[in-house]
Amino acid sequence: MSIGYGDVPRYVQLAAILREQIASGELQPHAPIPSKRMLRQRYGLAANTIDKAVGVLRAEGLVKTVIGLGIFVLAPEDRP
C-alpha cells in the first residue's frame, strides 16, 4: 500500500497501513514496528507525520513505546 496526497491525511494513511500489518500478522506481537528512519525512507514522510500515526496506534492500544528501545506491537491479550 502506498501513501498519497488527497483528502485523507498522510498520518491517517500510515496508521492504516501499520494497523493492517498488525492485523495480518506481518507485524507480530512484541515485535518492533519499523524505525522512524525506515518509515521515512519507505513512505517519504516527515518525522512528525510518523509520530502522529504512531500516536493514533498508541491511543488505540495497538503499540507501546519502550524508552530507549523502540515502539512495539502489543499482544491482543495486553491491549485495553
Long-range contacts (C-beta under 8 A, 24 or more apart in sequence): 2-43, 3-43, 3-44, 3-45, 10-43, 10-45, 10-49, 11-45, 11-49, 11-50, 11-52, 11-53, 11-56, 12-53, 12-56, 14-39, 14-43, 14-45, 14-49, 14-50, 14-53, 15-53, 15-54, 15-56, 15-57, 18-53, 18-54, 18-57, 18-62, 18-63, 19-57, 19-60, 19-62, 22-57, 22-62, 22-63, 22-73, 27-73, 28-73, 29-73, 29-74, 29-75, 29-76, 29-78, 30-72, 30-73, 30-75, 31-72, 31-73, 32-69, 32-70, 32-71, 32-72, 32-73, 33-63, 33-70, 33-71, 33-72, 33-73, 35-70
